[in-house]
């Protein structure tokens, strides 16, 4: 227990741990068997079909912020559900990426243009949530106040990464919709 407590004192260590576990979940998701139908086309909405990228980016950002909120809510369980949500999303991204790349092998550069930004933001948000939860618990046990300056900066960085990722993902989705003939 004491070693775990030392790990939760360092935001950097939590970032490394979450990034490593997310990488494993992403790879496991990519290894799932999901043979794509050669006639498969990505699901598109009327927003994507008309390629109104700003509107689509706003919807993607809203979904990403909802996930960020879910990660933050995991602080109530001391970061346990935060890690579970992070790993499930990484697994699903891996599986979805494999399906997309089987159907459209040329989509790899498009996928790599936004997915790392969003994954980095989610890993960062999860680490901050776990760090804050551990800091509050430590504060209750020892009477020391948690230092939140680095955590606030990390949350701001995660938001900026999500914003950039949403804008790029909207442009990519419009391009994939055009390539698919939607």
C-alpha positions in Angstrom: 0.0 0.0 0.0 2.8 2.4 0.8 4.4 1.9 -2.7 1.0 2.8 -4.3 0.8 5.9 -2.1 4.2 7.0 -3.3 3.1 6.5 -6.9 0.1 8.7 -6.4 2.2 11.6 -5.1 3.8 12.0 -8.5 1.7 13.2 -11.5 4.5 12.1 -13.8 4.4 8.5 -12.5 0.6 8.4 -12.8 1.0 9.6 -16.4 3.5 6.9 -17.2 1.4 4.2 -15.6 -1.8 5.3 -17.4 0.0 5.7 -20.7 1.4 2.2 -20.5 -1.9 0.6 -19.5 -3.7 2.6 -22.3 -1.1 1.4 -24.8 -1.7 -2.2 -23.8 -5.5 -1.7 -24.1 -5.1 0.0 -27.5 -3.0 -2.9 -28.8 -5.4 -5.5 -27.4 -8.2 -3.7 -29.1 -6.3 -3.7 -32.3 -5.7 -7.4 -32.1 -9.4 -8.2 -31.8 -10.9 -10.1 -34.7 -13.1 -7.7 -36.6 -13.1 -8.6 -40.3 -14.4 -5.6 -42.2 -16.8 -6.1 -45.1 -15.2 -4.9 -48.3 -18.2 -2.8 -49.0 -18.2 -1.2 -45.5 -18.4 2.6 -45.3 -17.9 4.6 -42.2 -21.3 5.7 -40.7 -22.0 9.3 -41.7 -24.6 11.7 -40.6 -26.0 14.6 -42.5 -23.6 16.9 -40.8 -20.6 14.8 -42.0 -22.1 14.3 -45.5 -22.4 18.0 -45.9 -19.0 18.5 -44.3 -19.9 21.3 -42.0 -16.7 20.8 -40.1 -17.2 23.4 -37.3 -20.5 21.9 -36.3 -19.1 18.4 -36.4 -16.0 19.5 -34.4 -18.4 21.0 -31.8 -20.2 17.6 -31.5 -16.9 15.7 -31.2 -15.7 18.1 -28.6 -18.9 17.7 -26.6 -18.5 14.0 -26.6 -14.9 14.2 -25.6 -15.7 16.6 -22.8 -18.4 14.2 -21.6 -15.8 11.5 -21.5 -13.5 13.9 -19.6 -16.3 14.5 -17.1 -16.7 10.7 -16.7 -13.0 10.4 -16.0 -13.2 13.2 -13.4 -16.2 11.6 -11.8 -14.0 8.6 -11.1 -12.3 10.6 -8.4 -15.2 9.5 -6.2 -13.9 6.0 -6.5 -10.3 7.0 -6.0 -9.6 6.8 -9.6 -10.6 3.1 -10.1 -13.5 3.8 -12.5 -11.4 6.4 -14.1 -8.8 3.8 -15.1 -11.6 1.4 -16.2 -13.2 4.0 -18.5 -9.8 5.0 -19.9 -8.9 1.4 -20.7 -12.3 0.6 -22.2 -12.1 3.6 -24.5 -8.5 2.8 -25.6 -9.6 -0.8 -26.3 -12.6 0.4 -28.4 -10.3 2.9 -30.3 -8.0 0.0 -31.1 -10.8 -2.2 -32.3 -12.4 0.6 -34.3 -9.0 1.6 -35.8 -8.4 -1.9 -37.0 -11.8 -2.1 -38.6 -11.3 1.2 -40.4 -7.8 0.3 -41.5 -9.0 -3.0 -42.9 -11.6 -1.3 -45.0 -9.5 1.8 -45.9 -5.8 1.0 -45.6 -5.0 4.5 -46.7 -6.7 6.0 -43.7 -3.8 5.4 -41.3 -2.2 8.9 -41.7 -5.7 10.4 -41.2 -6.2 8.4 -38.0 -2.7 9.3 -36.7 -3.4 13.0 -37.2 -5.9 13.2 -34.3 -6.0 10.0 -32.3 -2.7 10.6 -30.4 -3.9 14.1 -29.4 -7.1 12.7 -27.9 -5.5 9.7 -26.2 -2.9 12.0 -24.7 -5.6 14.3 -23.3 -7.6 11.4 -21.9 -4.4 9.9 -20.2 -3.6 13.3 -18.8 -7.1 13.8 -17.5 -7.1 10.3 -15.9 -3.7 10.9 -14.2 -4.9 14.3 -12.9 -8.1 12.8 -11.5 -6.2 10.0 -9.7 -3.6 12.5 -8.4 -6.3 14.8 -7.0 -8.2 11.9 -5.5 -5.1 10.6 -3.8 -4.1 14.1 -2.7 -7.5 14.7 -1.1 -7.4 11.4 0.6 -3.8 12.1 1.8 -5.0 15.5 3.0 -7.8 14.0 5.0 -5.4 11.5 6.6 -2.5 13.8 7.3 -4.0 17.3 7.4 -1.8 18.6 4.5 -3.5 20.6 1.8 -3.2 19.1 -1.7 -1.3 21.3 -4.2 -3.5 21.7 -7.3 -1.5 24.2 -9.4 0.1 21.5 -11.6 -3.2 19.7 -11.8 -5.0 22.8 -13.0 -2.4 23.4 -15.7 -2.7 19.7 -16.8 -6.5 20.0 -17.1 -6.1 23.1 -19.2 -3.6 21.3 -21.4 -5.9 18.3 -21.7 -8.7 20.7 -22.8 -6.5 22.3 -25.5 -5.5 18.8 -26.8 -9.1 17.8 -27.0 -10.0 21.0 -28.8 -7.3 20.5 -31.4 -8.1 16.8 -31.7 -11.8 17.6 -32.3 -11.1 20.1 -35.0 -8.7 17.7 -36.8 -11.0 14.7 -36.3 -13.9 16.7 -37.9 -11.8 17.5 -40.9 -10.7 13.9 -41.1 -14.2 12.6 -40.8 -15.3 14.9 -43.6 -12.5 13.7 -45.8 -13.2 10.0 -45.1 -16.9 10.7 -45.9 -15.9 12.2 -49.2 -13.6 9.3 -50.0 -16.3 6.8 -49.1 -18.8 8.6 -51.4 -21.2 9.5 -48.6 
